[in-house]
Amino acid sequence: MKTKIAIFTKAEYSKEMNDIVALLKADDRFDIFEIEDGKNIPSDCSNLIVFGGDGTVLEAVKDVREDVVVTGVNIGNLGFLTQFEKDSSASEIANGILEGKIEKRAMLDVRFDDFCGKALNEIVLKSATSRPIYIGVYVDGKFVDSYHSDGAIVSSPTGSTAYSLSAGGPVLAPDVDALVIIPVCAHSLHSRPLVVNAQSKIELRLAKGEKALVCADGENVANIEGEKSVFVEKSARNVKFLATKDNNFFKKLLQKMNRWGLVDPRG
């Protein structure tokens, strides 16, 4: 029986991607088809290849079923969430899917008012204007701090190498069962990132008169105003990623993060 593989990308054109997809389609072991989003994966398909950068992977995984194994091929910039680079051969990718193991990554649940959502990397409560806002932080109902800052991030271990890292947060290995709370540009000498147990219930309480945006994995999901709380906790849902034989988080950390501006945005 052929292994069904769904293909997702937002790229308009990539020679490397087209070559890989063509070779996979020519491989008798696979049945390849393209989808528009993670919701459209047929029930009898449990493999998804995402061509793009980390943003494309985040968009793809928000709707995938828990039994689907995600394989990322980096044709974007950083590609920290991907397992293969664009110069990888189709045979490498094919063998990886057939022989590789699975690595589970925990997601985050966010709720406020009548809204409930999920994120893989982080939930952010940030100022809707150019000035800082006051955010009260509570963990399991206990007061932790009051940030006067541009915002606050609640990050998963997966997200600790994303926006959280840029904001000065620590890097957590993917198998660490913890969450990170990070103030963004705090106007304070004492507000620092905080690592808490992954079972903690985190509340970000917006102060009276403040206006803010709630973001999930970089996507604005709502505007909120004054004396509202955003609740974040570890989700019961996981995302399954392919773990290749040479899977090495710390090696990838050095390769991907230990760099200067190698990419000229002008092309």
C-alpha positions in Angstrom: 0.0 0.0 0.0 1.3 3.4 -0.9 2.1 6.0 1.8 -0.1 9.1 1.3 1.6 12.4 1.7 0.0 15.8 1.7 2.0 18.8 0.5 1.4 22.3 1.8 3.2 25.6 0.8 2.6 29.3 0.5 5.5 29.7 -1.9 4.6 30.9 -5.4 7.5 29.2 -7.0 10.6 27.3 -5.9 12.7 25.2 -8.3 14.0 23.1 -5.4 10.5 22.4 -4.2 9.2 21.6 -7.6 12.0 19.2 -8.2 11.5 17.4 -4.9 7.7 17.1 -5.4 8.2 15.8 -8.9 10.6 13.1 -7.7 8.3 12.1 -4.8 5.3 11.8 -7.2 7.5 9.5 -9.4 8.2 7.3 -6.4 5.9 4.2 -6.4 5.9 4.1 -2.6 4.0 7.4 -2.3 0.7 8.9 -3.3 1.3 12.7 -3.3 -1.3 15.5 -3.4 -1.4 19.2 -2.5 -3.6 20.9 0.1 -4.6 24.5 0.8 -4.4 24.2 4.6 -4.1 21.7 7.5 -7.8 21.1 7.7 -7.9 19.5 4.2 -5.8 16.4 5.0 -7.9 13.3 4.2 -8.6 10.9 7.1 -6.5 8.2 5.6 -3.4 10.4 5.2 -1.1 10.8 8.2 1.9 12.6 6.6 2.3 16.3 5.8 5.3 17.9 4.1 5.5 21.7 4.5 7.7 23.7 2.1 8.5 27.1 3.5 10.0 28.7 6.6 8.9 28.6 10.2 5.9 30.9 9.5 4.5 28.4 7.0 5.0 25.5 9.4 3.1 27.4 12.1 0.3 28.1 9.8 0.1 24.5 8.7 0.1 22.9 12.1 -2.6 25.0 13.8 -5.3 22.8 12.1 -3.7 19.4 11.6 -5.0 16.3 13.3 -2.9 14.8 16.1 -2.2 11.7 14.2 -0.5 13.6 11.3 3.3 13.7 11.2 4.7 17.0 10.0 7.9 17.2 8.0 9.3 20.6 7.2 11.5 21.5 4.2 13.1 24.9 4.6 12.8 27.1 1.5 12.4 30.2 3.7 14.8 32.1 5.9 15.5 30.5 9.3 13.7 27.2 9.2 14.2 26.2 12.8 11.1 24.1 12.8 12.0 22.2 9.6 13.9 18.9 9.3 15.4 19.4 5.8 16.9 22.2 3.8 16.0 23.0 0.2 19.1 21.3 -1.1 18.1 18.0 0.5 17.4 15.2 -2.0 14.0 13.7 -2.5 15.4 10.3 -1.4 16.6 11.8 1.9 13.2 13.2 2.6 11.4 10.0 1.5 13.7 7.8 3.6 13.3 10.1 6.5 9.5 9.8 6.4 9.6 6.1 6.1 12.3 5.4 8.7 12.3 8.4 11.0 10.9 8.7 14.5 8.3 11.1 15.9 8.9 14.0 18.2 5.9 15.5 20.0 5.7 19.2 20.6 3.2 20.6 23.1 0.9 23.4 22.1 -0.6 26.2 24.2 -4.3 26.9 24.9 -5.4 30.5 25.2 -8.8 31.8 26.3 -10.4 35.2 27.1 -14.0 36.3 26.9 -15.7 33.8 24.6 -12.5 33.1 22.6 -10.5 29.8 22.7 -7.5 29.2 20.6 -4.2 27.4 20.3 -0.5 28.2 19.4 2.6 26.1 19.0 5.2 28.9 19.8 3.7 31.6 21.9 0.8 33.7 23.1 1.5 37.5 23.2 -0.4 40.3 24.9 1.0 43.5 23.4 0.2 47.2 23.4 -2.1 48.4 20.7 -0.3 51.7 20.6 3.3 52.9 20.7 3.4 53.3 24.5 3.9 50.6 27.1 1.0 49.1 29.0 0.5 47.7 32.5 0.0 43.9 32.7 -0.5 42.0 35.9 1.0 38.5 35.8 -0.5 35.6 37.9 0.6 32.0 38.1 -2.0 29.5 39.6 -3.8 32.5 41.0 -0.8 33.9 42.7 0.4 37.4 41.9 3.9 37.4 40.3 4.6 40.8 38.9 3.2 43.9 37.2 4.9 44.6 33.9 5.0 48.1 32.6 6.1 47.0 29.1 5.3 46.8 25.4 3.7 43.5 26.2 4.2 40.0 27.6 4.9 36.6 26.0 4.0 33.2 27.2 6.1 30.7 25.4 6.3 26.9 25.0 9.7 25.2 24.8 9.3 25.2 21.0 8.6 28.9 21.0 11.6 29.6 23.2 13.8 30.0 20.1 11.4 32.4 18.4 10.0 35.7 19.7 10.8 34.8 23.2 14.5 34.6 22.4 14.4 38.0 20.7 12.8 39.4 23.9 15.7 38.1 26.0 14.1 34.8 27.2 16.0 31.6 27.8 16.3 28.7 25.4 14.4 25.6 26.5 15.2 22.2 25.0 12.1 20.7 23.4 11.8 18.0 26.0 11.7 20.4 29.0 8.3 20.4 30.5 8.0 24.1 31.3 6.6 27.4 30.1 8.3 30.8 29.9 6.8 34.2 30.8 8.7 37.2 29.3 8.1 40.9 29.5 8.7 42.8 26.2 10.9 45.9 26.7 9.9 46.3 30.3 10.4 49.8 31.7 11.9 48.3 34.9 15.2 47.2 36.4 13.7 44.0 37.9 11.3 42.5 35.4 12.9 39.4 34.1 11.9 36.2 32.2 10.3 33.6 34.4 10.3 29.8 33.9 7.3 28.0 35.4 6.0 24.5 35.6 4.2 23.4 32.4 1.1 22.6 34.4 0.8 26.2 35.6 -2.3 28.3 34.8 -1.0 31.7 33.7 -3.1 34.8 33.7 -2.1 38.1 32.0 -4.4 40.8 33.4 -4.6 44.0 31.4 -4.9 47.1 33.6 -7.9 49.5 33.4 -7.8 51.9 30.5 -5.2 49.9 28.5 -5.6 48.8 24.9 -3.9 45.7 23.7 -3.7 43.0 21.0 -3.7 39.3 21.6 -1.5 37.3 19.2 -1.1 33.6 18.7 2.0 32.5 16.8 2.4 36.0 15.3 -1.3 36.3 14.2 -3.4 39.0 15.7 -6.5 37.2 17.0 -8.3 40.0 19.0 -8.2 43.5 20.3 -9.0 43.8 24.0 -9.5 46.8 26.2 -9.1 47.5 30.0 -9.4 45.1 32.9 -9.5 42.0 30.8 -7.6 38.8 31.4 -5.9 36.4 29.0 -5.5 32.9 30.3 -2.7 30.6 28.9 -1.8 27.0 29.8 -0.3 23.9 28.2 -2.6 22.2 25.8 -3.6 18.6 25.9 -2.9 18.6 22.2 0.5 17.9 20.7 1.9 18.3 17.2 3.9 15.4 15.8 7.1 16.3 13.9 9.4 14.0 12.1 12.6 13.3 13.9 15.3 12.3 11.5 18.2 10.0 12.4 20.6 12.9 12.9 18.1 15.0 14.9 20.2 17.2 17.2 18.5 20.2 18.8 21.8 21.7 20.1 23.6 21.3 16.7 20.6 23.1 15.0 20.7 25.8 17.6 24.3 26.6 16.8 23.8 26.4 13.0 20.6 28.5 12.9 21.1 31.0 15.7 24.9 31.5 15.8 25.0 33.9 12.9 25.0 37.6 11.8 22.8 39.1 9.1 23.6 36.5 6.4 20.5 37.3 4.4 20.3 40.6 2.6 16.5 41.6 2.7 17.0 43.4 -0.6 17.7 40.0 -2.3 
